[in-house]
Amino acid sequence: MAAPASADDRSDAGREGLHRPARTHRIAELTAPEVAARLTAGACAILPMGSLETHGPQAPMGDFLLAEAIADRIAAAAAAAGADALVLPAIPFGGEDYFGFTSGGVVLTPGLLQAVIEEVCGNLLRTGARRLLIVNGHAGSIGPVDAAARMLCRRHDVVIPALHLWRAAGALHAEFGGPAASLGHGGDPVWSVALHLRPDLCRPELARAREAGSPVLGLPAAGLGAIRLAGVEFAVPMEVEAVAPGGVACADSRPGTAAHGARITARLVEAGAAMISQMKAATP
């Protein structure tokens, strides 16, 4: 008959259980042999991307944090459906558009960002990954992401889907009853999703209505990068402050809510997990 465990033994066992890490889908937190085994067995590698820019005075600059959190949830949902997935560290810098002069912000030229995406995905494909999904949280990165995906398809004969979060979420905003006034940069859908996923970083008391911007060629901005004359829209170079002082381009960011962000996030996660399952079914 085995001797009963001593108090010290039970204490040691408790400490081991306390410090045993929960299962993670993040590549950076796993050992190399486990990552290699899972990727070569068909796990989908998820690449989250975002930006470091102004999202209004009330929201954190790093929307890549939201893309990373959504990617984590997609991986967990995929696993629950029987499809393995691993999450890469996020690319935190977005493609250059209207935010190049945001204090503390960092942007990459489109060609450089495209090259970074091609290098990251090319490394994964070269070392055993067979399925990849890009989860992109910056509108200015859509062009580089799509161009990189085309080049990777030609070089490696692989289809890499991209979930452009805020483009998809913009449609969901109306579907879930979001007010038109809060839709736009510095407001929803990013603001409500941030309230849901990272309330610790949000300052809702600072949310506000849009303020008037500066004229371009004597005309008010008609949107980011546009002015209107004689009923026709012209594209013009401009920075965010010309149309959205403080980063608020929507009419009013204050209506955003965590509950609205939760509904949007849930649908994005559902769609991302469904795509991973589809890739598993469609590719050997």
C-alpha positions, 0 to 999 in steps of 0.5 A: 500500500502506497504511503499517503502523500505528505503535505509538502508533496501535495503542495508541490503538486498544487504548485505544478498545476497552478503553473501548468500553462493552458493550451495555446495556439500562439506559435511564439509560446510553443516549442519548435518541435510541436509547431513543426509537427502541427504544421506538417500535419496540416494546421493552418497558420494564421497571420494577424495584421493591423496598424499603429495609428490614430483611432480617435482620442478614445481608442488604443492606437494598435488595432493589430491587438484586435486582429491578434485577439480575433485570430486567437479566437478563430484558432480556438473555434477551429480547434473546437470544430476539429481543425488545428490552427496556429497564430503567428505574432501580428505584423503591427505596422499597416500600409501607408495611406492617410496616417503617415504623420500620426505622432507615434504611428508607424506605416510601411510603404505598400511595396515593402509591406507586400514584401514582408507578407511574401517573406513571412508566408514564404518561410512558412510554406518552405518549412512545412505549412500547407494552409495559411489565413491572413487576418488583416485589420487595416484598410491601407494594407488590403492592396499589399495583402491581396498583391502578396497573395497573388504572388504567393499563389503563382510561386507556390500554387497555394490559395491564401484567403484574407479576412479583411476585418473592418471591411467585413465588419462594416457590413455587419455594423448595419446588419446588427443595427449599428447607428449610421452616425458611428460608422467610420474611422475613429468610430465603429466597427473598430471602436465597438470591437475594441470596447469588447476585446480590450476595454482596459485600453479604451477611454469612452469618456473621450469619445466625441463627435467629428470636428471640421477639418481643413479645406483642400484646394479651397474645398472641404474633404468629402472623405479620406483622400477625396474632394467633390466638385461639380457633382464629381469626386476627385482623389487628392493626397491628404493626411487624416487631420484634413478630414478627421481631426483627432482621427474621428471621421465618423459623425459621432463615435459615442454610440459604440458599445461592447455588446455591439462589438461582441456581436461583430466579433462573434461573426468574424470568428465564426467566418474565420473558423469556417474558412479554416475548416473549408481549407482543410476539406478542400486541400490535402 
